[in-house]
């Protein structure tokens, strides 16, 4: 199932590059000069490594 980056919540499981990531934090920034809201997602791999994704709010992400 796909969700927009702005709709992803803490606890969701994402599939990025064939890897399952568990979202631990998410922030949504305001519209800036570039014209699009940005979403900053912190997630963890199964190994415990932290991954930070910064995407436009409308970016589609695969949710498991």
Protein Blocks (a to p, Z undefined) as FASTA:
>chain_A
ZZdfklpcehiacdeehiacddfbdcdddddfkopacdddddddfkopacdddddfklcc
ddZZ
